[in-house]
């Protein structure tokens, strides 16, 4: 199975803030 990086809540928030 390929390793899928799991985004933590902080990482998700950082990514969302970067997109918006």
N, CA, C and O atoms as a Maestro MAE file, in Angstrom:
{
 s_m_m2io_version
 :::
 2.0.0
}

f_m_ct {
 s_m_title
 :::
 protein
 m_atom[80] {
  # First column is atom index #
  i_m_mmod_type
  r_m_x_coord
  r_m_y_coord
  r_m_z_coord
  i_m_residue_number
  s_m_chain_name
  s_m_pdb_residue_name
  s_m_pdb_atom_name
  i_m_atomic_number
  :::
  1 25 0.854 -1.209 0.000 1 A "UNK " " N  " 7
  2 3 0.000 0.000 0.000 1 A "UNK " " CA " 6
  3 2 0.878 1.243 0.000 1 A "UNK " " C  " 6
  4 15 1.849 1.314 0.754 1 A "UNK " " O  " 8
  5 25 0.551 2.219 -0.833 2 A "UNK " " N  " 7
  6 3 1.338 3.456 -0.858 2 A "UNK " " CA " 6
  7 2 1.152 4.221 0.436 2 A "UNK " " C  " 6
  8 15 0.076 4.205 1.033 2 A "UNK " " O  " 8
  9 25 2.220 4.897 0.868 3 A "UNK " " N  " 7
  10 3 2.135 5.667 2.113 3 A "UNK " " CA " 6
  11 2 1.459 7.002 1.845 3 A "UNK " " C  " 6
  12 15 1.945 7.808 1.051 3 A "UNK " " O  " 8
  13 25 0.345 7.226 2.508 4 A "UNK " " N  " 7
  14 3 -0.383 8.491 2.313 4 A "UNK " " CA " 6
  15 2 -0.141 9.384 3.511 4 A "UNK " " C  " 6
  16 15 -0.460 8.999 4.636 4 A "UNK " " O  " 8
  17 25 0.411 10.560 3.301 5 A "UNK " " N  " 7
  18 3 0.659 11.465 4.424 5 A "UNK " " CA " 6
  19 2 -0.651 11.899 5.061 5 A "UNK " " C  " 6
  20 15 -1.597 12.276 4.370 5 A "UNK " " O  " 8
  21 25 -0.694 11.842 6.385 6 A "UNK " " N  " 7
  22 3 -1.909 12.253 7.092 6 A "UNK " " CA " 6
  23 2 -1.742 13.689 7.566 6 A "UNK " " C  " 6
  24 15 -0.805 14.009 8.298 6 A "UNK " " O  " 8
  25 25 -2.654 14.545 7.144 7 A "UNK " " N  " 7
  26 3 -2.567 15.957 7.525 7 A "UNK " " CA " 6
  27 2 -3.215 16.155 8.883 7 A "UNK " " C  " 6
  28 15 -4.375 15.802 9.091 7 A "UNK " " O  " 8
  29 25 -2.458 16.719 9.791 8 A "UNK " " N  " 7
  30 3 -3.009 16.995 11.125 8 A "UNK " " CA " 6
  31 2 -3.913 18.222 11.047 8 A "UNK " " C  " 6
  32 15 -3.966 18.889 10.014 8 A "UNK " " O  " 8
  33 25 -4.619 18.519 12.131 9 A "UNK " " N  " 7
  34 3 -5.520 19.680 12.096 9 A "UNK " " CA " 6
  35 2 -4.738 20.952 11.799 9 A "UNK " " C  " 6
  36 15 -5.186 21.783 11.009 9 A "UNK " " O  " 8
  37 25 -3.576 21.110 12.422 10 A "UNK " " N  " 7
  38 3 -2.772 22.316 12.188 10 A "UNK " " CA " 6
  39 2 -2.343 22.383 10.727 10 A "UNK " " C  " 6
  40 15 -2.370 23.448 10.109 10 A "UNK " " O  " 8
  41 25 -1.941 21.223 10.175 11 A "UNK " " N  " 7
  42 3 -1.493 21.222 8.775 11 A "UNK " " CA " 6
  43 2 -2.662 21.548 7.859 11 A "UNK " " C  " 6
  44 15 -2.509 22.297 6.894 11 A "UNK " " O  " 8
  45 25 -3.833 20.987 8.159 12 A "UNK " " N  " 7
  46 3 -5.001 21.283 7.321 12 A "UNK " " CA " 6
  47 2 -5.304 22.778 7.359 12 A "UNK " " C  " 6
  48 15 -5.548 23.396 6.322 12 A "UNK " " O  " 8
  49 25 -5.288 23.355 8.565 13 A "UNK " " N  " 7
  50 3 -5.585 24.789 8.696 13 A "UNK " " CA " 6
  51 2 -4.561 25.603 7.899 13 A "UNK " " C  " 6
  52 15 -4.914 26.570 7.224 13 A "UNK " " O  " 8
  53 25 -3.293 25.200 7.985 14 A "UNK " " N  " 7
  54 3 -2.255 25.934 7.274 14 A "UNK " " CA " 6
  55 2 -2.489 25.856 5.769 14 A "UNK " " C  " 6
  56 15 -2.341 26.851 5.059 14 A "UNK " " O  " 8
  57 25 -2.857 24.668 5.285 15 A "UNK " " N  " 7
  58 3 -3.085 24.495 3.847 15 A "UNK " " CA " 6
  59 2 -4.309 25.303 3.419 15 A "UNK " " C  " 6
  60 15 -4.277 25.985 2.395 15 A "UNK " " O  " 8
  61 25 -5.389 25.226 4.204 16 A "UNK " " N  " 7
  62 3 -6.609 25.966 3.855 16 A "UNK " " CA " 6
  63 2 -6.319 27.461 3.829 16 A "UNK " " C  " 6
  64 15 -6.751 28.164 2.915 16 A "UNK " " O  " 8
  65 25 -5.589 27.948 4.829 17 A "UNK " " N  " 7
  66 3 -5.256 29.379 4.862 17 A "UNK " " CA " 6
  67 2 -4.422 29.736 3.632 17 A "UNK " " C  " 6
  68 15 -4.566 30.827 3.080 17 A "UNK " " O  " 8
  69 25 -3.557 28.830 3.205 18 A "UNK " " N  " 7
  70 3 -2.720 29.103 2.040 18 A "UNK " " CA " 6
  71 2 -3.558 29.175 0.777 18 A "UNK " " C  " 6
  72 15 -3.292 29.990 -0.106 18 A "UNK " " O  " 8
  73 25 -4.588 28.309 0.689 19 A "UNK " " N  " 7
  74 3 -5.441 28.308 -0.504 19 A "UNK " " CA " 6
  75 2 -6.311 29.560 -0.510 19 A "UNK " " C  " 6
  76 15 -6.420 30.247 -1.526 19 A "UNK " " O  " 8
  77 25 -6.928 29.849 0.634 20 A "UNK " " N  " 7
  78 3 -7.794 31.032 0.703 20 A "UNK " " CA " 6
  79 2 -6.936 32.284 0.843 20 A "UNK " " C  " 6
  80 15 -7.468 33.391 0.918 20 A "UNK " " O  " 8
  :::
 }
 m_bond[79] {
  # First column is bond index #
  i_m_from
  i_m_to
  i_m_order
  :::
  1 1 2 1
  2 2 3 1
  3 3 4 2
  4 3 5 1
  5 5 6 1
  6 6 7 1
  7 7 8 2
  8 7 9 1
  9 9 10 1
  10 10 11 1
  11 11 12 2
  12 11 13 1
  13 13 14 1
  14 14 15 1
  15 15 16 2
  16 15 17 1
  17 17 18 1
  18 18 19 1
  19 19 20 2
  20 19 21 1
  21 21 22 1
  22 22 23 1
  23 23 24 2
  24 23 25 1
  25 25 26 1
  26 26 27 1
  27 27 28 2
  28 27 29 1
  29 29 30 1
  30 30 31 1
  31 31 32 2
  32 31 33 1
  33 33 34 1
  34 34 35 1
  35 35 36 2
  36 35 37 1
  37 37 38 1
  38 38 39 1
  39 39 40 2
  40 39 41 1
  41 41 42 1
  42 42 43 1
  43 43 44 2
  44 43 45 1
  45 45 46 1
  46 46 47 1
  47 47 48 2
  48 47 49 1
  49 49 50 1
  50 50 51 1
  51 51 52 2
  52 51 53 1
  53 53 54 1
  54 54 55 1
  55 55 56 2
  56 55 57 1
  57 57 58 1
  58 58 59 1
  59 59 60 2
  60 59 61 1
  61 61 62 1
  62 62 63 1
  63 63 64 2
  64 63 65 1
  65 65 66 1
  66 66 67 1
  67 67 68 2
  68 67 69 1
  69 69 70 1
  70 70 71 1
  71 71 72 2
  72 71 73 1
  73 73 74 1
  74 74 75 1
  75 75 76 2
  76 75 77 1
  77 77 78 1
  78 78 79 1
  79 79 80 2
  :::
 }
}
